[in-house]
Amino acid sequence: MKFSVRVSEYQKNVMLNICDVDLIGEKIVQDALTIHISEAYYGKKIVEIDEAKTLLKNSSIINMVGKDTISLAVDLGIGSENGVKVISDVPFLIVFNT
């Protein structure tokens, strides 16, 4: 299992954008809403599951997209299924750990 990630700092917090690697470049469309899962936002770095776990555990703000990504985060106790929004069968979740 591989993930695409981008790590940055936002107001002294570690911000992680992470998605299932196969979603990079996809356009998610539902009604009038179109979301582009871009490499510029979700990162150029591809990581394996162990590094993804470390990044998820050590980030303050996490933007997640994809079934594998969100499943991994929820299994780690980061976020919950209740917060997941599904757009055109693709799950999205944002978590703030303070």
OpenMM code with the backbone's topology and positions (N, CA, C; nanometers):
from openmm import Vec3, app, unit

residues = "MET LYS PHE SER VAL ARG VAL SER GLU TYR GLN LYS ASN VAL MET LEU ASN ILE CYS ASP VAL ASP LEU ILE GLY GLU LYS ILE VAL GLN ASP ALA LEU THR ILE HIS ILE SER GLU ALA TYR TYR GLY LYS LYS ILE VAL GLU ILE ASP GLU ALA LYS THR LEU LEU LYS ASN SER SER ILE ILE ASN MET VAL GLY LYS ASP THR ILE SER LEU ALA VAL ASP LEU GLY ILE GLY SER GLU ASN GLY VAL LYS VAL ILE SER ASP VAL PRO PHE LEU ILE VAL PHE ASN THR".split()
positions = [
    Vec3(0.0851, -0.1168, 0.0000),
    Vec3(0.0000, 0.0000, 0.0000),
    Vec3(0.0900, 0.1235, 0.0000),
    Vec3(0.0623, 0.2166, -0.0916),
    Vec3(0.1426, 0.3382, -0.1030),
    Vec3(0.0523, 0.4605, -0.0935),
    Vec3(0.1148, 0.5694, -0.0459),
    Vec3(0.0440, 0.6945, -0.0244),
    Vec3(0.1260, 0.8091, -0.0822),
    Vec3(0.0578, 0.9131, -0.1275),
    Vec3(0.1251, 1.0342, -0.1733),
    Vec3(0.1104, 1.1377, -0.0629),
    Vec3(0.2218, 1.2029, -0.0280),
    Vec3(0.2186, 1.2958, 0.0852),
    Vec3(0.2889, 1.4277, 0.0543),
    Vec3(0.2448, 1.5288, 0.1251),
    Vec3(0.3129, 1.6579, 0.1288),
    Vec3(0.3049, 1.7080, 0.2721),
    Vec3(0.4201, 1.7390, 0.3287),
    Vec3(0.4276, 1.7886, 0.4662),
    Vec3(0.4719, 1.9342, 0.4612),
    Vec3(0.4036, 2.0187, 0.5373),
    Vec3(0.4415, 2.1593, 0.5453),
    Vec3(0.4127, 2.2095, 0.6859),
    Vec3(0.4551, 2.3318, 0.7111),
    Vec3(0.4286, 2.3937, 0.8403),
    Vec3(0.3257, 2.5037, 0.8203),
    Vec3(0.2256, 2.5061, 0.9073),
    Vec3(0.1216, 2.6071, 0.9014),
    Vec3(0.0981, 2.6579, 1.0426),
    Vec3(0.1276, 2.7846, 1.0668),
    Vec3(0.1122, 2.8480, 1.1972),
    Vec3(0.1731, 2.7622, 1.3088),
    Vec3(0.2961, 2.7201, 1.2876),
    Vec3(0.3746, 2.6409, 1.3827),
    Vec3(0.3178, 2.5011, 1.4079),
    Vec3(0.2350, 2.4532, 1.3176),
    Vec3(0.1813, 2.3172, 1.3237),
    Vec3(0.2290, 2.2393, 1.2016),
    Vec3(0.2462, 2.1102, 1.2184),
    Vec3(0.2817, 2.0245, 1.1053),
    Vec3(0.1530, 1.9879, 1.0328),
    Vec3(0.1471, 2.0247, 0.9034),
    Vec3(0.0296, 1.9950, 0.8227),
    Vec3(0.0649, 1.8853, 0.7228),
    Vec3(-0.0167, 1.7822, 0.7192),
    Vec3(0.0033, 1.6684, 0.6299),
    Vec3(-0.1133, 1.6590, 0.5332),
    Vec3(-0.0817, 1.6598, 0.4048),
    Vec3(-0.1792, 1.6284, 0.3010),
    Vec3(-0.1419, 1.4890, 0.2529),
    Vec3(-0.2349, 1.3957, 0.2589),
    Vec3(-0.2057, 1.2571, 0.2263),
    Vec3(-0.3252, 1.1952, 0.1539),
    Vec3(-0.2927, 1.1161, 0.0507),
    Vec3(-0.3993, 1.0482, -0.0225),
    Vec3(-0.3502, 0.9144, -0.0751),
    Vec3(-0.4445, 0.8312, -0.1142),
    Vec3(-0.4118, 0.7070, -0.1817),
    Vec3(-0.3379, 0.7436, -0.3103),
    Vec3(-0.2272, 0.6790, -0.3355),
    Vec3(-0.1424, 0.7163, -0.4489),
    Vec3(-0.2163, 0.7088, -0.5825),
    Vec3(-0.3108, 0.6186, -0.5958),
    Vec3(-0.3818, 0.6042, -0.7229),
    Vec3(-0.4813, 0.7174, -0.7502),
    Vec3(-0.5032, 0.8051, -0.6522),
    Vec3(-0.5942, 0.9181, -0.6720),
    Vec3(-0.5264, 1.0418, -0.7303),
    Vec3(-0.3935, 1.0465, -0.7279),
    Vec3(-0.3214, 1.1633, -0.7800),
    Vec3(-0.3588, 1.1862, -0.9261),
    Vec3(-0.3971, 1.3091, -0.9560),
    Vec3(-0.4352, 1.3464, -1.0914),
    Vec3(-0.5826, 1.3257, -1.1229),
    Vec3(-0.6563, 1.2646, -1.0308),
    Vec3(-0.7990, 1.2377, -1.0538),
    Vec3(-0.8827, 1.3631, -1.0302),
    Vec3(-0.9929, 1.3726, -1.1029),
    Vec3(-1.0929, 1.4764, -1.0792),
    Vec3(-1.2169, 1.4070, -1.0247),
    Vec3(-1.2593, 1.4506, -0.9082),
    Vec3(-1.3767, 1.3953, -0.8428),
    Vec3(-1.4919, 1.4923, -0.8710),
    Vec3(-1.5973, 1.4418, -0.9316),
    Vec3(-1.7097, 1.5269, -0.9706),
    Vec3(-1.8383, 1.4733, -0.9091),
    Vec3(-1.9108, 1.5643, -0.8451),
    Vec3(-2.0435, 1.5322, -0.7927),
    Vec3(-2.1291, 1.6563, -0.8044),
    Vec3(-2.2320, 1.6482, -0.8833),
    Vec3(-2.3200, 1.7620, -0.9104),
    Vec3(-2.2364, 1.8793, -0.9614),
    Vec3(-2.2452, 1.9952, -0.8967),
    Vec3(-2.1709, 2.1125, -0.9424),
    Vec3(-2.0310, 2.1210, -0.8809),
    Vec3(-1.9951, 2.0229, -0.7990),
    Vec3(-1.8667, 2.0238, -0.7296),
    Vec3(-1.7630, 1.9422, -0.8070),
    Vec3(-1.6461, 2.0024, -0.8304),
    Vec3(-1.5334, 1.9313, -0.8913),
    Vec3(-1.4112, 1.9523, -0.8040),
    Vec3(-1.3469, 1.8427, -0.7643),
    Vec3(-1.2259, 1.8492, -0.6828),
    Vec3(-1.1146, 1.7794, -0.7593),
    Vec3(-1.0031, 1.8493, -0.7746),
    Vec3(-0.8877, 1.7908, -0.8428),
    Vec3(-0.7874, 1.7447, -0.7373),
    Vec3(-0.7551, 1.6171, -0.7378),
    Vec3(-0.6573, 1.5616, -0.6435),
    Vec3(-0.5204, 1.5815, -0.7080),
    Vec3(-0.4623, 1.6963, -0.6826),
    Vec3(-0.3407, 1.7356, -0.7543),
    Vec3(-0.2123, 1.6947, -0.6823),
    Vec3(-0.1116, 1.6708, -0.7634),
    Vec3(0.0215, 1.6409, -0.7117),
    Vec3(0.0762, 1.7619, -0.6356),
    Vec3(0.0418, 1.8819, -0.6820),
    Vec3(0.0894, 2.0037, -0.6164),
    Vec3(0.0398, 2.0125, -0.4727),
    Vec3(-0.0822, 1.9660, -0.4462),
    Vec3(-0.1386, 1.9755, -0.3111),
    Vec3(-0.1096, 1.8522, -0.2274),
    Vec3(-0.1249, 1.7355, -0.2864),
    Vec3(-0.1083, 1.6115, -0.2099),
    Vec3(0.0312, 1.5522, -0.2187),
    Vec3(0.1211, 1.6199, -0.2865),
    Vec3(0.2610, 1.5831, -0.2779),
    Vec3(0.3164, 1.4987, -0.3891),
    Vec3(0.4451, 1.5111, -0.3998),
    Vec3(0.5191, 1.4336, -0.4986),
    Vec3(0.5871, 1.3145, -0.4346),
    Vec3(0.5892, 1.3111, -0.3024),
    Vec3(0.6597, 1.2040, -0.2331),
    Vec3(0.5664, 1.0851, -0.2126),
    Vec3(0.6122, 0.9695, -0.2548),
    Vec3(0.5370, 0.8462, -0.2370),
    Vec3(0.5991, 0.7708, -0.1196),
    Vec3(0.5146, 0.7310, -0.0247),
    Vec3(0.5640, 0.6606, 0.0942),
    Vec3(0.4906, 0.5285, 0.1119),
    Vec3(0.5574, 0.4385, 0.1825),
    Vec3(0.4983, 0.3097, 0.2181),
    Vec3(0.4187, 0.3266, 0.3478),
    Vec3(0.3504, 0.2227, 0.3880),
    Vec3(0.2581, 0.2284, 0.5016),
    Vec3(0.3268, 0.2674, 0.6329),
    Vec3(0.4477, 0.2198, 0.6588),
    Vec3(0.5143, 0.2524, 0.7861),
    Vec3(0.5437, 0.4010, 0.7982),
    Vec3(0.5918, 0.4620, 0.6902),
    Vec3(0.6187, 0.6059, 0.6945),
    Vec3(0.4884, 0.6843, 0.7023),
    Vec3(0.3848, 0.6363, 0.6353),
    Vec3(0.2542, 0.7023, 0.6424),
    Vec3(0.2021, 0.7024, 0.7859),
    Vec3(0.2173, 0.5899, 0.8553),
    Vec3(0.1747, 0.5828, 0.9959),
    Vec3(0.2472, 0.6858, 1.0810),
    Vec3(0.3786, 0.6955, 1.0636),
    Vec3(0.4582, 0.7917, 1.1406),
    Vec3(0.4125, 0.9337, 1.1126),
    Vec3(0.3925, 0.9664, 0.9866),
    Vec3(0.3483, 1.1012, 0.9497),
    Vec3(0.2097, 1.1314, 1.0079),
    Vec3(0.1196, 1.0371, 0.9995),
    Vec3(-0.0151, 1.0571, 1.0546),
    Vec3(-0.0104, 1.0818, 1.2051),
    Vec3(0.0717, 1.0055, 1.2762),
    Vec3(0.0813, 1.0184, 1.4221),
    Vec3(0.1455, 1.1498, 1.4656),
    Vec3(0.2315, 1.2082, 1.3803),
    Vec3(0.3089, 1.3251, 1.4195),
    Vec3(0.2618, 1.4560, 1.3574),
    Vec3(0.1455, 1.4565, 1.2962),
    Vec3(0.0954, 1.5778, 1.2309),
    Vec3(-0.0191, 1.6391, 1.3102),
    Vec3(-0.0279, 1.7711, 1.3051),
    Vec3(-0.1319, 1.8444, 1.3780),
    Vec3(-0.2570, 1.8656, 1.2947),
    Vec3(-0.2372, 1.8916, 1.1655),
    Vec3(-0.3478, 1.9157, 1.0741),
    Vec3(-0.3318, 1.8149, 0.9602),
    Vec3(-0.4359, 1.7368, 0.9349),
    Vec3(-0.4246, 1.6314, 0.8342),
    Vec3(-0.5426, 1.6392, 0.7379),
    Vec3(-0.5107, 1.6541, 0.6100),
    Vec3(-0.6100, 1.6497, 0.5028),
    Vec3(-0.5944, 1.5153, 0.4335),
    Vec3(-0.6967, 1.4327, 0.4380),
    Vec3(-0.6870, 1.2962, 0.3860),
    Vec3(-0.7911, 1.2701, 0.2781),
    Vec3(-0.7493, 1.1916, 0.1783),
    Vec3(-0.8405, 1.1499, 0.0727),
    Vec3(-0.8109, 1.0047, 0.0372),
    Vec3(-0.9157, 0.9252, 0.0269),
    Vec3(-0.9006, 0.7885, -0.0206),
    Vec3(-0.9333, 0.6848, 0.0853),
    Vec3(-0.9825, 0.5720, 0.0406),
    Vec3(-1.0256, 0.4659, 0.1306),
    Vec3(-0.9119, 0.4098, 0.2139),
    Vec3(-0.7968, 0.3829, 0.1508),
    Vec3(-0.6836, 0.3254, 0.2248),
    Vec3(-0.6290, 0.4237, 0.3274),
    Vec3(-0.6163, 0.5500, 0.2875),
    Vec3(-0.5626, 0.6529, 0.3767),
    Vec3(-0.6511, 0.6698, 0.5000),
    Vec3(-0.7790, 0.6848, 0.4783),
    Vec3(-0.8706, 0.7091, 0.5898),
    Vec3(-0.8856, 0.5845, 0.6763),
    Vec3(-0.8866, 0.4692, 0.6165),
    Vec3(-0.8920, 0.3448, 0.6932),
    Vec3(-0.7707, 0.3326, 0.7850),
    Vec3(-0.6531, 0.3646, 0.7324),
    Vec3(-0.5303, 0.3605, 0.8124),
    Vec3(-0.5382, 0.4585, 0.9288),
    Vec3(-0.5809, 0.5816, 0.9012),
    Vec3(-0.5897, 0.6841, 1.0060),
    Vec3(-0.6882, 0.6421, 1.1154),
    Vec3(-0.8050, 0.5951, 1.0770),
    Vec3(-0.9064, 0.5545, 1.1750),
    Vec3(-0.8545, 0.4368, 1.2573),
    Vec3(-0.7866, 0.3409, 1.1931),
    Vec3(-0.7280, 0.2279, 1.2664),
    Vec3(-0.6257, 0.2745, 1.3693),
    Vec3(-0.5573, 0.3874, 1.3409),
    Vec3(-0.4586, 0.4433, 1.4338),
    Vec3(-0.5233, 0.5313, 1.5408),
    Vec3(-0.6552, 0.5482, 1.5333),
    Vec3(-0.7248, 0.6332, 1.6300),
    Vec3(-0.7204, 0.7803, 1.5939),
    Vec3(-0.6901, 0.8095, 1.4692),
    Vec3(-0.6835, 0.9477, 1.4206),
    Vec3(-0.8096, 0.9745, 1.3398),
    Vec3(-0.8976, 1.0555, 1.3932),
    Vec3(-1.0237, 1.0816, 1.3266),
    Vec3(-1.1217, 0.9679, 1.3503),
    Vec3(-1.2399, 0.9827, 1.2957),
    Vec3(-1.3407, 0.8774, 1.3093),
    Vec3(-1.4236, 0.8714, 1.1812),
    Vec3(-1.4889, 0.7600, 1.1651),
    Vec3(-1.5754, 0.7420, 1.0479),
    Vec3(-1.6865, 0.8472, 1.0446),
    Vec3(-1.7258, 0.8971, 1.1618),
    Vec3(-1.8331, 0.9968, 1.1675),
    Vec3(-1.7973, 1.1267, 1.0965),
    Vec3(-1.6687, 1.1588, 1.0885),
    Vec3(-1.6258, 1.2826, 1.0254),
    Vec3(-1.6003, 1.2710, 0.8766),
    Vec3(-1.6092, 1.1517, 0.8231),
    Vec3(-1.5773, 1.1290, 0.6819),
    Vec3(-1.6899, 1.1808, 0.5928),
    Vec3(-1.6524, 1.2555, 0.4902),
    Vec3(-1.7457, 1.3016, 0.3872),
    Vec3(-1.7128, 1.2249, 0.2600),
    Vec3(-1.8143, 1.1764, 0.1928),
    Vec3(-1.7939, 1.1000, 0.0699),
    Vec3(-1.8459, 1.1812, -0.0477),
    Vec3(-1.7574, 1.2024, -0.1442),
    Vec3(-1.7928, 1.2755, -0.2651),
    Vec3(-1.7649, 1.1828, -0.3827),
    Vec3(-1.8693, 1.1470, -0.4530),
    Vec3(-1.8581, 1.0574, -0.5681),
    Vec3(-1.7801, 0.9305, -0.5334),
    Vec3(-1.8173, 0.8683, -0.4229),
    Vec3(-1.7582, 0.7426, -0.3732),
    Vec3(-1.6143, 0.7557, -0.3230),
    Vec3(-1.5621, 0.8772, -0.3103),
    Vec3(-1.4269, 0.8986, -0.2589),
    Vec3(-1.4375, 0.9656, -0.1217),
    Vec3(-1.3829, 0.9013, -0.0169),
    Vec3(-1.3909, 0.9601, 0.1171),
    Vec3(-1.2869, 1.0696, 0.1413),
    Vec3(-1.3280, 1.1726, 0.2126),
    Vec3(-1.2441, 1.2849, 0.2518),
    Vec3(-1.2554, 1.3023, 0.4028),
    Vec3(-1.1442, 1.3380, 0.4675),
    Vec3(-1.1453, 1.3625, 0.6119),
    Vec3(-1.0381, 1.4643, 0.6473),
    Vec3(-1.0740, 1.5610, 0.7283),
    Vec3(-0.9796, 1.6599, 0.7804),
    Vec3(-0.9788, 1.6447, 0.9315),
    Vec3(-0.8573, 1.6389, 0.9891),
    Vec3(-0.8426, 1.6217, 1.1339),
    Vec3(-0.7490, 1.7298, 1.1871),
    Vec3(-0.7885, 1.7887, 1.2998),
    Vec3(-0.7056, 1.8850, 1.3703),
    Vec3(-0.6664, 1.8239, 1.5048),
    Vec3(-0.5399, 1.7936, 1.5227),
    Vec3(-0.4881, 1.7418, 1.6500),
    Vec3(-0.4141, 1.8556, 1.7183),
    Vec3(-0.4649, 1.9014, 1.8304),
    Vec3(-0.3965, 2.0117, 1.8994),
    Vec3(-0.3442, 1.9680, 2.0339),
] * unit.nanometer
topology = app.Topology()
chain = topology.addChain("A")
for resn in residues:
    res = topology.addResidue(resn, chain)
    for name in ("N", "CA", "C"):
        topology.addAtom(name, app.Element.getBySymbol(name[0]), res)
